[in-house]
């Protein structure tokens, strides 16, 4: 995509991002995505164009350029969601009369079902830390920590960023619950299964984790989201699991296995921290697909 040599300081964009951060309490991840999307569009704009003079035709031209470059539909929709939000902000705060994004028809979102692990694959993954020899430079408690991370991912269904942000005080061993700060600063309490609770207890004893961050690096600093993702990928690569590695697959598996075993959709929505039930409903499609596959494989007249 054509770009200018750079984008100068943009007070309107900076004020918008500040609005999202302070007033809307959007996550750092959302802010980074929106900043990237807005900057990319601003670079594409012809010289002399301002935010106020952008028309619906300009936005359509940008959309066609994105499609010619074969952007994924989800990426296109994310970029235009940022633009739509920005122009809604300008109509409310800067007196802009028309939101040009409202006149642009976007490609429909692709309906991709989440990839989930079956229960045997989950067990294989969770047990892997104790089945391999850890690197010599790793702390003696590495296996206990990694086991606790994998157990907690699957047992609670929490997000990667939520797990990385956990403190010791957020986990209650007696009630087997973990307090999670989710998207938009919304707090929820997630139950944790006994195997996960015991794994966390073993890890804390082995690593002598008494306060502060729950999951620590070898130098006793909070593990980053990237480091935790690397933990998952390390053991995933050693398992007979063909899907691409991602900690989020344990969250997908958590939700799908609950529904497979009779959990109601509203309860799964609450456990996942979804604001909308429609977001959770994709897991019902996964369960139906799995049932259909089992039926086709097992029924003599399928």
Backbone as CSV, one residue per row, in Angstrom:
resi,resn,N_x,N_y,N_z,CA_x,CA_y,CA_z,C_x,C_y,C_z
1,UNK,0.843,-1.178,0.000,0.000,0.000,0.000,0.880,1.230,0.000
2,UNK,0.565,2.213,-0.865,1.378,3.401,-0.955,1.369,4.153,0.353
3,UNK,2.517,4.732,0.691,2.621,5.454,1.940,3.517,6.654,1.761
4,UNK,3.260,7.698,2.530,4.122,8.853,2.532,5.345,8.539,3.366
5,UNK,6.252,9.493,3.467,7.483,9.242,4.213,7.250,9.159,5.700
6,UNK,6.083,9.539,6.147,5.809,9.470,7.581,4.597,10.294,7.924
7,UNK,4.075,10.124,9.112,2.901,10.848,9.563,3.308,11.800,10.674
8,UNK,3.035,13.115,10.504,3.410,14.058,11.557,2.546,13.860,12.787
9,UNK,2.901,14.565,13.848,2.086,14.514,15.057,0.650,14.878,14.727
10,UNK,-0.264,14.118,15.252,-1.679,14.285,14.922,-2.462,14.494,16.216
11,UNK,-2.726,15.756,16.597,-3.426,16.031,17.865,-4.792,15.368,17.955
12,UNK,-5.515,15.303,16.841,-6.845,14.694,16.870,-6.763,13.195,17.158
13,UNK,-5.819,12.536,16.506,-5.651,11.106,16.738,-5.189,10.840,18.169
14,UNK,-4.256,11.662,18.644,-3.771,11.492,20.013,-4.887,11.704,21.030
15,UNK,-5.746,12.704,20.779,-6.869,12.965,21.682,-7.862,11.804,21.657
16,UNK,-8.052,11.215,20.478,-8.960,10.067,20.350,-8.448,8.870,21.132
17,UNK,-7.159,8.583,20.993,-6.580,7.457,21.717,-6.611,7.699,23.225
18,UNK,-6.406,8.939,23.635,-6.510,9.277,25.053,-7.933,9.061,25.557
19,UNK,-8.895,9.421,24.725,-10.314,9.200,25.044,-10.606,7.708,25.221
20,UNK,-10.072,6.879,24.332,-10.288,5.436,24.439,-9.661,4.880,25.708
21,UNK,-8.470,5.384,26.038,-7.753,4.880,27.200,-8.400,5.310,28.510
22,UNK,-8.697,6.601,28.636,-9.152,7.157,29.908,-10.656,7.001,30.106
23,UNK,-11.419,7.368,29.085,-12.879,7.377,29.236,-13.513,6.032,28.917
24,UNK,-12.959,5.324,27.958,-13.532,4.032,27.559,-12.813,2.840,28.183
25,UNK,-11.658,3.101,28.799,-10.893,2.056,29.480,-10.551,0.884,28.557
26,UNK,-10.182,1.215,27.321,-9.807,0.179,26.369,-8.427,-0.381,26.726
27,UNK,-8.199,-1.624,26.364,-6.942,-2.296,26.697,-5.793,-1.734,25.859
28,UNK,-4.562,-1.976,26.311,-3.379,-1.567,25.553,-3.366,-2.245,24.189
29,UNK,-3.835,-3.475,24.131,-3.887,-4.220,22.866,-4.810,-3.509,21.872
30,UNK,-5.990,-3.082,22.330,-6.936,-2.373,21.462,-6.344,-1.042,21.014
31,UNK,-5.738,-0.318,21.934,-5.143,0.975,21.591,-4.057,0.816,20.528
32,UNK,-3.232,-0.213,20.682,-2.165,-0.449,19.704,-2.742,-0.789,18.335
33,UNK,-3.782,-1.613,18.305,-4.418,-1.981,17.035,-5.045,-0.767,16.356
34,UNK,-5.738,0.055,17.138,-6.388,1.236,16.580,-5.359,2.248,16.092
35,UNK,-4.291,2.427,16.865,-3.242,3.356,16.446,-2.622,2.897,15.133
36,UNK,-2.352,1.614,15.013,-1.774,1.073,13.771,-2.728,1.270,12.602
37,UNK,-4.001,0.975,12.811,-4.988,1.095,11.733,-5.133,2.542,11.270
38,UNK,-5.219,3.471,12.221,-5.402,4.873,11.881,-4.158,5.438,11.190
39,UNK,-2.989,5.057,11.681,-1.742,5.533,11.079,-1.597,5.011,9.658
40,UNK,-1.961,3.752,9.467,-1.862,3.142,8.126,-2.763,3.885,7.133
41,UNK,-3.964,4.219,7.570,-4.885,4.949,6.685,-4.381,6.367,6.435
42,UNK,-3.877,7.014,7.470,-3.392,8.395,7.330,-2.207,8.449,6.370
43,UNK,-1.357,7.441,6.394,-0.234,7.380,5.465,-0.710,7.222,4.028
44,UNK,-1.807,6.495,3.872,-2.326,6.237,2.518,-2.986,7.466,1.909
45,UNK,-3.555,8.326,2.726,-4.306,9.473,2.224,-3.454,10.348,1.304
46,UNK,-4.036,10.833,0.216,-3.304,11.762,-0.658,-2.913,13.027,0.097
47,UNK,-1.842,13.642,-0.330,-1.364,14.868,0.296,-2.453,15.947,0.241
48,UNK,-2.608,16.645,1.340,-3.603,17.715,1.397,-4.914,17.293,2.026
49,UNK,-5.157,15.991,2.099,-6.391,15.506,2.724,-6.270,15.593,4.243
50,UNK,-7.345,15.989,4.889,-7.407,16.012,6.349,-8.505,15.064,6.799
51,UNK,-8.548,14.800,8.111,-9.600,13.929,8.633,-10.976,14.472,8.257
52,UNK,-11.132,15.806,8.307,-12.447,16.410,8.058,-12.852,16.344,6.593
53,UNK,-11.879,16.264,5.679,-12.216,16.260,4.247,-12.267,14.859,3.648
54,UNK,-12.026,13.848,4.454,-12.139,12.466,3.961,-13.601,12.177,3.622
55,UNK,-13.821,11.608,2.461,-15.179,11.285,2.010,-15.400,9.778,2.008
56,UNK,-16.649,9.411,1.810,-16.976,7.987,1.706,-16.270,7.365,0.504
57,UNK,-16.114,8.138,-0.577,-15.415,7.629,-1.763,-13.949,7.356,-1.457
58,UNK,-13.336,8.223,-0.656,-11.949,7.972,-0.249,-11.851,6.646,0.497
59,UNK,-12.777,6.423,1.377,-12.766,5.208,2.186,-13.030,3.970,1.329
60,UNK,-13.880,4.113,0.338,-14.122,2.988,-0.583,-12.865,2.676,-1.378
61,UNK,-12.163,3.732,-1.815,-10.903,3.513,-2.537,-9.903,2.780,-1.644
62,UNK,-9.861,3.154,-0.390,-8.953,2.501,0.563,-9.349,1.039,0.761
63,UNK,-10.657,0.801,0.860,-11.152,-0.567,1.006,-10.758,-1.411,-0.198
64,UNK,-10.942,-0.864,-1.406,-10.577,-1.611,-2.615,-9.080,-1.897,-2.650
65,UNK,-8.261,-0.924,-2.178,-6.821,-1.143,-2.131,-6.478,-2.290,-1.189
66,UNK,-7.135,-2.310,-0.022,-6.925,-3.398,0.944,-7.290,-4.750,0.334
67,UNK,-8.403,-4.780,-0.389,-8.851,-6.035,-0.986,-7.910,-6.466,-2.117
68,UNK,-7.391,-5.498,-2.872,-6.439,-5.849,-3.931,-5.164,-6.444,-3.343
69,UNK,-4.798,-5.958,-2.171,-3.610,-6.494,-1.517,-3.906,-7.775,-0.743
70,UNK,-5.147,-8.244,-0.858,-5.577,-9.525,-0.283,-5.434,-9.558,1.235
71,UNK,-5.824,-8.472,1.878,-5.893,-8.473,3.334,-6.954,-9.473,3.777
72,UNK,-6.743,-10.084,4.906,-7.779,-10.937,5.483,-8.991,-10.073,5.824
73,UNK,-10.181,-10.635,5.664,-11.395,-9.855,5.944,-11.424,-9.345,7.378
74,UNK,-10.930,-10.165,8.295,-10.925,-9.758,9.703,-10.042,-8.532,9.899
75,UNK,-8.916,-8.473,9.183,-8.016,-7.317,9.291,-8.676,-6.074,8.714
76,UNK,-9.330,-6.222,7.566,-10.040,-5.095,6.960,-11.109,-4.568,7.912
77,UNK,-11.874,-5.457,8.484,-12.950,-5.044,9.380,-12.398,-4.381,10.641
78,UNK,-11.267,-4.856,11.135,-10.647,-4.236,12.302,-10.214,-2.805,11.990
79,UNK,-9.574,-2.604,10.830,-9.133,-1.268,10.451,-10.314,-0.317,10.302
80,UNK,-11.380,-0.796,9.704,-12.541,0.072,9.515,-13.322,0.266,10.809
81,UNK,-13.232,-0.668,11.723,-13.835,-0.467,13.040,-13.137,0.682,13.755
82,UNK,-11.803,0.749,13.613,-11.045,1.856,14.207,-11.452,3.175,13.570
83,UNK,-11.570,3.201,12.236,-11.970,4.421,11.543,-13.390,4.840,11.924
84,UNK,-14.277,3.875,12.016,-15.662,4.191,12.395,-15.722,4.809,13.785
85,UNK,-14.996,4.209,14.714,-14.979,4.717,16.084,-14.388,6.134,16.132
86,UNK,-13.336,6.357,15.354,-12.700,7.669,15.327,-13.659,8.723,14.790
87,UNK,-14.376,8.401,13.719,-15.290,9.383,13.143,-16.535,9.590,14.010
88,UNK,-16.942,8.581,14.724,-18.002,8.787,15.706,-17.540,9.776,16.773
89,UNK,-16.279,9.634,17.172,-15.684,10.560,18.147,-15.671,11.979,17.591
90,UNK,-15.262,12.148,16.323,-15.207,13.477,15.718,-16.586,14.113,15.583
91,UNK,-17.612,13.311,15.306,-18.957,13.884,15.187,-19.471,14.380,16.538
92,UNK,-19.027,13.713,17.614,-19.479,14.122,18.949,-18.626,15.251,19.526
93,UNK,-17.337,15.214,19.273,-16.419,16.123,19.951,-15.930,17.279,19.085
94,UNK,-15.896,17.101,17.782,-15.302,18.123,16.911,-16.310,18.745,15.955
95,UNK,-17.580,18.397,16.110,-18.611,19.024,15.296,-18.684,18.532,13.871
96,UNK,-18.040,17.406,13.566,-18.142,16.853,12.214,-19.588,16.449,11.960
97,UNK,-20.106,16.815,10.811,-21.549,16.640,10.564,-21.902,15.231,10.093
98,UNK,-20.998,14.590,9.362,-21.306,13.281,8.778,-20.151,12.318,9.061
99,UNK,-20.510,11.095,9.420,-19.513,10.036,9.577,-19.381,9.322,8.235
100,UNK,-18.301,9.546,7.484,-18.183,8.954,6.138,-18.080,7.432,6.153
101,UNK,-17.619,6.863,7.262,-17.465,5.405,7.325,-18.827,4.727,7.302
102,UNK,-19.863,5.431,7.780,-21.201,4.839,7.850,-21.750,4.513,6.469
103,UNK,-21.195,5.145,5.430,-21.697,4.934,4.072,-20.944,3.823,3.334
104,UNK,-19.970,3.226,3.983,-19.135,2.211,3.324,-19.594,0.818,3.736
105,UNK,-19.882,-0.022,2.747,-20.287,-1.399,3.016,-19.049,-2.288,3.023
106,UNK,-18.851,-2.978,4.144,-17.674,-3.813,4.312,-17.955,-5.258,3.915
107,UNK,-16.916,-6.005,3.563,-17.117,-7.441,3.286,-17.556,-8.153,4.556
108,UNK,-18.406,-9.148,4.388,-18.886,-9.897,5.545,-17.737,-10.649,6.205
109,UNK,-17.853,-10.775,7.516,-16.821,-11.487,8.267,-16.842,-12.968,7.906
110,UNK,-15.656,-13.545,7.797,-15.554,-14.982,7.553,-15.927,-15.737,8.822
111,UNK,-16.743,-16.739,8.667,-17.163,-17.526,9.827,-16.236,-18.725,9.983
112,UNK,-15.182,-18.528,10.762,-14.229,-19.602,11.007,-14.480,-20.183,12.389
113,UNK,-14.685,-21.479,12.423,-14.870,-22.126,13.717,-13.526,-22.252,14.420
114,UNK,-13.492,-21.991,15.729,-12.234,-22.115,16.463,-11.750,-23.561,16.495
115,UNK,-10.437,-23.719,16.404,-9.831,-25.051,16.494,-9.691,-25.420,17.963
116,UNK,-10.141,-26.609,18.309,-10.054,-27.046,19.704,-9.288,-28.363,19.788
117,UNK,-8.696,-28.583,20.945,-8.042,-29.851,21.222,-9.051,-30.793,21.838
118,UNK,-8.920,-32.096,21.559,-9.778,-33.041,22.263,-9.212,-33.276,23.660
119,UNK,-9.973,-33.976,24.488,-9.575,-34.109,25.883,-8.263,-34.868,26.044
120,UNK,-8.023,-35.855,25.201,-6.775,-36.610,25.288,-5.579,-35.738,24.916
121,UNK,-5.745,-34.871,23.926,-4.670,-33.963,23.536,-4.355,-32.964,24.650
122,UNK,-5.398,-32.497,25.333,-5.191,-31.573,26.451,-4.391,-32.255,27.557
123,UNK,-4.770,-33.482,27.882,-4.064,-34.230,28.931,-2.600,-34.439,28.542
124,UNK,-2.364,-34.812,27.290,-0.992,-35.011,26.819,-0.175,-33.736,26.976
125,UNK,-0.764,-32.601,26.631,-0.069,-31.324,26.732,0.244,-30.969,28.184
126,UNK,-0.747,-31.119,29.064,-0.586,-30.741,30.465,0.460,-31.598,31.173
127,UNK,0.564,-32.857,30.786,1.507,-33.773,31.452,2.933,-33.658,30.920
128,UNK,3.110,-32.964,29.818,4.420,-32.927,29.151,5.548,-32.305,29.997
129,UNK,5.308,-31.249,30.795,6.428,-30.650,31.550,7.183,-31.635,32.430
130,UNK,6.506,-32.669,32.952,7.163,-33.628,33.836,7.738,-34.823,33.077
131,UNK,7.555,-34.833,31.751,8.011,-35.965,30.959,9.295,-35.672,30.192
132,UNK,9.789,-34.444,30.291,11.013,-34.089,29.574,12.058,-33.578,30.562
133,UNK,13.289,-33.574,30.121,14.380,-33.020,30.935,14.446,-31.522,30.662
134,UNK,14.306,-30.727,31.715,14.343,-29.286,31.559,15.787,-28.828,31.325
135,UNK,15.979,-27.692,30.642,17.342,-27.174,30.408,18.107,-26.969,31.720
136,UNK,19.418,-27.165,31.677,20.232,-27.067,32.892,20.159,-25.686,33.527
137,UNK,20.015,-24.637,32.679,20.003,-23.281,33.210,18.640,-22.887,33.783
138,UNK,17.653,-23.742,33.592,16.310,-23.436,34.095,16.234,-23.706,35.597
139,UNK,15.411,-22.937,36.332,15.223,-23.192,37.765,14.654,-24.587,38.000
140,UNK,14.888,-25.122,39.174,14.417,-26.473,39.500,12.901,-26.569,39.499
141,UNK,12.246,-25.424,39.640,10.779,-25.424,39.709,10.103,-25.136,38.359
142,UNK,10.866,-25.177,37.273,10.313,-24.856,35.948,9.140,-25.770,35.578
143,UNK,9.299,-27.071,35.795,8.235,-28.014,35.429,6.967,-27.728,36.219
144,UNK,7.111,-27.445,37.527,5.935,-27.137,38.343,5.236,-25.873,37.843
145,UNK,6.012,-24.857,37.497,5.417,-23.611,36.985,4.692,-23.834,35.661
146,UNK,5.357,-24.528,34.743,4.766,-24.735,33.427,3.515,-25.596,33.514
147,UNK,3.554,-26.602,34.379,2.371,-27.433,34.590,1.214,-26.603,35.138
148,UNK,1.519,-25.703,36.085,0.480,-24.862,36.674,-0.118,-23.922,35.628
149,UNK,0.717,-23.389,34.748,0.231,-22.501,33.684,-0.732,-23.245,32.767
150,UNK,-0.332,-24.421,32.299,-1.172,-25.186,31.372,-2.458,-25.652,32.045
151,UNK,-2.345,-26.111,33.289,-3.537,-26.535,34.030,-4.514,-25.368,34.190
152,UNK,-3.994,-24.205,34.552,-4.863,-23.061,34.799,-5.517,-22.568,33.516
153,UNK,-4.780,-22.547,32.419,-5.359,-22.163,31.129,-6.610,-23.002,30.836
154,UNK,-6.449,-24.295,30.912,-7.551,-25.184,30.536,-8.641,-25.223,31.597
155,UNK,-8.262,-25.113,32.861,-9.234,-25.235,33.940,-10.136,-24.016,34.055
156,UNK,-9.596,-22.829,33.737,-10.368,-21.598,33.936,-10.823,-20.947,32.637
157,UNK,-10.143,-21.224,31.528,-10.509,-20.607,30.252,-10.133,-19.150,30.153
158,UNK,-9.225,-18.666,31.016,-8.886,-17.249,30.980,-7.985,-16.933,29.801
159,UNK,-7.923,-15.656,29.456,-7.112,-15.198,28.334,-5.639,-15.150,28.725
160,UNK,-4.773,-15.102,27.705,-3.332,-15.045,27.928,-2.955,-13.821,28.762
161,UNK,-3.454,-12.649,28.391,-3.115,-11.425,29.123,-3.643,-11.473,30.553
162,UNK,-4.800,-12.097,30.739,-5.368,-12.212,32.084,-4.501,-13.105,32.963
163,UNK,-3.997,-14.186,32.393,-3.153,-15.093,33.160,-1.830,-14.418,33.526
164,UNK,-1.261,-13.685,32.565,0.014,-13.012,32.825,-0.117,-11.959,33.925
165,UNK,-1.290,-11.360,34.054,-1.496,-10.279,35.026,-1.840,-10.779,36.426
166,UNK,-2.005,-12.086,36.604,-2.422,-12.609,37.904,-1.364,-12.385,38.979
167,UNK,-1.832,-12.015,40.160,-0.982,-11.936,41.348,-1.320,-13.096,42.280
168,UNK,-0.447,-13.346,43.214,-0.689,-14.393,44.213,-2.016,-14.148,44.928
169,UNK,-2.306,-12.883,45.224,-3.521,-12.540,45.968,-4.799,-12.821,45.178
170,UNK,-4.678,-13.001,43.857,-5.863,-13.245,43.036,-6.338,-14.692,43.108
171,UNK,-5.495,-15.583,43.604,-5.853,-17.002,43.661,-6.176,-17.416,45.087
172,UNK,-7.348,-17.999,45.284,-7.784,-18.469,46.598,-7.774,-19.989,46.590
173,UNK,-6.813,-20.567,47.268,-6.665,-22.019,47.287,-7.854,-22.699,47.950
174,UNK,-8.409,-22.087,48.993,-9.484,-22.728,49.757,-10.788,-22.816,48.947
175,UNK,-11.124,-21.749,48.248,-12.352,-21.769,47.439,-12.086,-22.272,46.030
176,UNK,-10.801,-22.440,45.679,-10.392,-22.861,44.337,-11.015,-21.943,43.285
177,UNK,-10.749,-20.646,43.455,-11.223,-19.629,42.528,-10.094,-18.644,42.241
178,UNK,-10.168,-18.014,41.089,-9.186,-17.007,40.728,-9.937,-15.737,40.308
179,UNK,-9.469,-14.598,40.809,-10.068,-13.307,40.453,-9.342,-12.755,39.233
180,UNK,-10.103,-12.433,38.190,-9.525,-12.046,36.907,-10.002,-10.651,36.521
181,UNK,-9.073,-9.831,36.051,-9.421,-8.525,35.512,-9.427,-8.652,34.001
182,UNK,-10.638,-8.623,33.424,-10.783,-8.887,31.999,-10.798,-7.641,31.148
183,UNK,-11.313,-7.778,29.937,-11.370,-6.658,28.998,-12.248,-5.547,29.562
184,UNK,-11.840,-4.315,29.279,-12.611,-3.175,29.762,-12.545,-2.989,31.264
185,UNK,-11.576,-3.646,31.911,-11.449,-3.506,33.351,-12.516,-4.216,34.146
186,UNK,-13.238,-5.135,33.491,-14.306,-5.863,34.182,-13.724,-7.038,34.959
187,UNK,-14.106,-7.118,36.214,-13.590,-8.178,37.073,-14.581,-9.340,37.124
188,UNK,-14.048,-10.557,37.128,-14.895,-11.733,37.291,-14.138,-12.758,38.122
189,UNK,-14.872,-13.685,38.709,-14.267,-14.751,39.500,-14.487,-16.065,38.763
190,UNK,-13.400,-16.782,38.500,-13.473,-18.039,37.755,-13.143,-19.215,38.677
191,UNK,-13.989,-20.236,38.682,-13.636,-21.437,39.434,-12.455,-22.150,38.794
192,UNK,-11.686,-22.824,39.615,-10.508,-23.559,39.140,-10.629,-24.994,39.623
193,UNK,-10.370,-25.945,38.746,-10.460,-27.351,39.112,-9.390,-27.750,40.113
194,UNK,-9.646,-28.818,40.839,-8.700,-29.286,41.856,-7.312,-29.587,41.284
195,UNK,-7.190,-30.250,40.117,-5.833,-30.485,39.574,-5.063,-29.191,39.343
196,UNK,-5.751,-28.152,38.845,-5.077,-26.873,38.614,-4.704,-26.203,39.926
197,UNK,-5.618,-26.258,40.895,-5.341,-25.659,42.207,-4.140,-26.331,42.867
198,UNK,-4.083,-27.641,42.768,-2.960,-28.375,43.360,-1.658,-28.073,42.624
199,UNK,-1.739,-27.919,41.304,-0.541,-27.596,40.515,0.004,-26.218,40.904
200,UNK,-0.884,-25.256,41.103,-0.461,-23.919,41.522,0.167,-23.973,42.911
201,UNK,-0.434,-24.742,43.798,0.093,-24.880,45.160,1.496,-25.495,45.143
202,UNK,1.695,-26.528,44.327,3.020,-27.163,44.227,4.046,-26.193,43.671
203,UNK,3.654,-25.467,42.646,4.566,-24.503,42.038,4.953,-23.413,43.029
204,UNK,3.989,-22.860,43.743,4.287,-21.785,44.694,5.226,-22.267,45.803
205,UNK,5.012,-23.491,46.260,5.901,-24.040,47.286,7.312,-24.251,46.746
206,UNK,7.390,-24.794,45.533,8.696,-25.090,44.951,9.485,-23.819,44.660
207,UNK,8.786,-22.784,44.156,9.460,-21.544,43.763,9.456,-20.502,44.880
208,UNK,8.792,-20.843,45.991,8.673,-19.933,47.129,8.060,-18.594,46.705
209,UNK,6.944,-18.689,46.027,6.216,-17.505,45.572,5.205,-17.142,46.655
210,UNK,5.474,-16.081,47.378,4.634,-15.713,48.520,3.736,-14.518,48.233
211,UNK,4.169,-13.611,47.365,3.377,-12.421,47.078,3.776,-11.870,45.714
212,UNK,3.024,-10.858,45.273,3.321,-10.247,43.973,2.838,-11.097,42.820
213,UNK,3.563,-11.032,41.716,3.177,-11.766,40.511,3.116,-13.264,40.779
214,UNK,2.121,-13.927,40.190,1.961,-15.362,40.414,2.962,-16.177,39.600
215,UNK,3.090,-15.867,38.323,3.967,-16.672,37.460,5.247,-15.893,37.153
216,UNK,6.379,-16.499,37.531,7.655,-15.806,37.496,8.639,-16.415,36.503
217,UNK,9.533,-15.569,36.018,10.643,-16.020,35.186,11.752,-16.564,36.085
218,UNK,12.821,-17.039,35.462,13.914,-17.609,36.252,14.615,-16.559,37.111
219,UNK,14.454,-15.270,36.777,15.039,-14.208,37.602,13.990,-13.597,38.533
220,UNK,12.888,-14.316,38.711,11.828,-13.947,39.648,11.124,-12.638,39.274
221,UNK,10.988,-12.396,37.958,10.184,-11.292,37.456,8.907,-11.853,36.834
222,UNK,7.864,-11.028,36.769,6.593,-11.480,36.181,6.816,-11.963,34.757
223,UNK,6.268,-13.129,34.433,6.343,-13.626,33.066,5.515,-12.742,32.142
224,UNK,6.061,-12.413,30.987,5.329,-11.636,29.991,4.376,-12.552,29.222
225,UNK,3.460,-11.952,28.478,2.553,-12.758,27.650,3.334,-13.555,26.615
226,UNK,4.396,-12.957,26.092,5.214,-13.679,25.095,5.895,-14.890,25.723
227,UNK,6.420,-14.712,26.937,7.103,-15.820,27.611,6.128,-16.953,27.901
228,UNK,4.895,-16.605,28.310,3.893,-17.634,28.585,3.492,-18.334,27.292
229,UNK,3.357,-17.570,26.223,3.056,-18.169,24.919,4.158,-19.127,24.495
230,UNK,5.400,-18.769,24.793,6.531,-19.650,24.464,6.483,-20.948,25.275
231,UNK,6.017,-20.850,26.526,5.845,-22.055,27.346,4.881,-23.012,26.658
232,UNK,3.743,-22.467,26.203,2.750,-23.299,25.515,3.354,-23.927,24.254
233,UNK,4.009,-23.104,23.443,4.555,-23.589,22.173,5.624,-24.657,22.383
234,UNK,6.393,-24.513,23.458,7.452,-25.475,23.761,6.886,-26.881,23.927
235,UNK,5.812,-26.994,24.697,5.250,-28.324,24.960,4.339,-28.780,23.827
236,UNK,3.688,-27.839,23.175,2.852,-28.185,22.025,3.684,-28.876,20.954
237,UNK,4.906,-28.368,20.740,5.780,-28.941,19.708,6.182,-30.369,20.023
238,UNK,6.114,-30.771,21.273,6.517,-32.115,21.687,5.348,-33.089,21.715
239,UNK,4.150,-32.593,21.419,2.947,-33.435,21.468,2.495,-33.812,20.069
240,UNK,1.699,-34.827,20.014,1.125,-35.264,18.741,-0.159,-34.484,18.487
241,UNK,0.007,-33.157,18.329,-1.131,-32.262,18.120,-0.840,-31.465,16.856
242,UNK,-1.575,-31.674,15.773,-1.218,-31.077,14.488,-1.535,-29.593,14.347
243,UNK,-2.461,-29.050,15.150,-2.876,-27.669,14.963,-1.748,-26.696,15.297
244,UNK,-1.852,-25.494,14.711,-0.883,-24.442,15.018,-0.941,-24.099,16.500
245,UNK,0.216,-23.792,17.074,0.303,-23.544,18.511,-0.254,-22.182,18.876
246,UNK,-1.074,-22.160,19.911,-1.605,-20.906,20.454,-2.246,-21.198,21.803
247,UNK,-1.896,-20.435,22.848,-2.536,-20.650,24.149,-4.050,-20.495,24.084
248,UNK,-4.518,-19.692,23.120,-5.963,-19.447,23.025,-6.739,-20.719,22.703
249,UNK,-6.047,-21.712,22.147,-6.733,-22.968,21.839,-7.197,-23.676,23.105
250,UNK,-6.489,-23.454,24.219,-6.951,-24.051,25.477,-8.212,-23.351,25.967
251,UNK,-8.336,-22.064,25.688,-9.570,-21.341,26.015,-10.733,-21.862,25.159
252,UNK,-10.462,-22.045,23.855,-11.487,-22.626,22.974,-11.882,-24.019,23.459
253,UNK,-10.887,-24.800,23.835,-11.154,-26.171,24.276,-11.958,-26.170,25.568
254,UNK,-11.620,-25.289,26.482,-12.345,-25.131,27.743,-13.839,-24.927,27.477
255,UNK,-14.154,-23.967,26.614,-15.561,-23.634,26.337,-16.280,-24.779,25.623
256,UNK,-15.619,-25.358,24.634,-16.254,-26.424,23.853,-16.508,-27.664,24.703
257,UNK,-15.547,-28.035,25.540,-15.714,-29.224,26.379,-16.819,-29.015,27.419
258,UNK,-16.961,-27.793,27.921,-18.067,-27.513,28.847,-19.410,-27.727,28.153
259,UNK,-19.550,-27.174,26.957,-20.815,-27.310,26.229,-21.065,-28.754,25.818
260,UNK,-20.002,-29.454,25.428,-20.132,-30.868,25.071,-20.681,-31.692,26.228
261,UNK,-20.363,-31.272,27.437,-20.763,-32.039,28.621,-21.961,-31.443,29.349
262,UNK,-22.716,-30.575,28.645,-24.014,-30.159,29.169,-24.098,-28.802,29.817
263,UNK,-23.004,-28.011,29.836,-23.071,-26.673,30.433,-23.986,-25.780,29.602
264,UNK,-24.683,-24.853,30.264,-25.550,-23.941,29.521,-24.742,-22.760,29.005
265,UNK,-25.243,-22.154,27.944,-24.497,-21.118,27.232,-24.251,-19.881,28.096
266,UNK,-25.225,-19.492,28.897,-25.078,-18.307,29.744,-23.948,-18.486,30.761
267,UNK,-23.844,-19.672,31.313,-22.778,-19.931,32.288,-21.410,-19.872,31.622
268,UNK,-21.304,-20.434,30.417,-20.042,-20.404,29.686,-19.687,-18.957,29.326
269,UNK,-20.694,-18.166,28.953,-20.465,-16.750,28.664,-19.855,-16.040,29.871
270,UNK,-20.425,-16.292,31.048,-19.917,-15.653,32.267,-18.499,-16.107,32.584
271,UNK,-18.226,-17.392,32.413,-16.897,-17.926,32.705,-15.842,-17.352,31.765
272,UNK,-16.212,-17.152,30.511,-15.266,-16.618,29.533,-15.111,-15.102,29.640
273,UNK,-16.079,-14.442,30.279,-16.025,-12.985,30.371,-16.444,-12.297,29.093
274,UNK,-17.310,-12.956,28.309,-17.809,-12.349,27.074,-18.899,-11.327,27.394
275,UNK,-18.817,-10.147,26.775,-19.847,-9.137,26.986,-21.142,-9.512,26.270
276,UNK,-21.014,-10.209,25.148,-22.183,-10.551,24.343,-22.326,-12.068,24.226
277,UNK,-23.569,-12.524,24.328,-23.829,-13.960,24.194,-23.500,-14.445,22.786
278,UNK,-23.643,-13.565,21.794,-23.377,-13.973,20.407,-21.922,-14.386,20.221
279,UNK,-21.008,-13.800,21.005,-19.601,-14.184,20.923,-19.409,-15.614,21.406
280,UNK,-20.163,-15.992,22.424,-20.049,-17.337,22.992,-20.708,-18.377,22.098
281,UNK,-21.696,-17.954,21.310,-22.490,-18.911,20.530,-21.682,-19.652,19.482
282,UNK,-20.522,-19.122,19.103,-19.715,-19.831,18.108,-19.319,-21.212,18.617
283,UNK,-19.217,-21.363,19.939,-18.826,-22.654,20.495,-19.931,-23.689,20.371
284,UNK,-21.176,-23.233,20.256,-22.259,-24.195,20.023,-22.110,-24.796,18.632
285,UNK,-21.641,-23.978,17.673,-21.423,-24.491,16.323,-20.294,-25.513,16.309
286,UNK,-19.268,-25.258,17.110,-18.164,-26.217,17.216,-18.679,-27.545,17.736
287,UNK,-19.500,-27.492,18.790,-20.041,-28.721,19.371,-20.917,-29.468,18.375
288,UNK,-21.735,-28.728,17.609,-22.594,-29.359,16.603,-21.747,-30.017,15.525
289,UNK,-20.679,-29.319,15.107,-19.778,-29.891,14.107,-19.147,-31.186,14.615
290,UNK,-18.741,-31.183,15.878,-18.127,-32.377,16.468,-19.136,-33.516,16.541
291,UNK,-20.353,-33.190,16.947,-21.400,-34.225,17.023,-21.695,-34.804,15.650
292,UNK,-21.715,-33.918,14.641,-21.994,-34.375,13.282,-20.894,-35.322,12.806
293,UNK,-19.641,-34.966,13.127,-18.521,-35.804,12.700,-18.571,-37.175,13.371
294,UNK,-18.892,-37.167,14.671,-19.014,-38.435,15.396,-20.149,-39.273,14.811
295,UNK,-21.258,-38.607,14.510,-22.416,-39.311,13.938,-22.045,-39.933,12.591
296,UNK,-21.410,-39.140,11.732,-21.054,-39.638,10.403,-20.086,-40.818,10.473
297,UNK,-19.199,-40.793,11.471,-18.214,-41.864,11.605,-18.772,-43.113,12.255
298,UNK,-19.799,-42.961,13.105,-20.244,-44.070,13.934,-21.600,-44.689,13.524
299,UNK,-22.478,-43.887,12.910,-23.813,-44.423,12.650,-23.807,-45.251,11.360
300,UNK,-24.380,-46.425,11.391,-24.326,-47.304,10.212,-25.081,-46.745,9.000
301,UNK,-26.036,-45.854,9.232,-26.778,-45.297,8.101,-26.627,-43.793,8.037
302,UNK,-25.475,-43.313,8.409,-25.198,-41.854,8.388,-25.127,-41.370,6.943
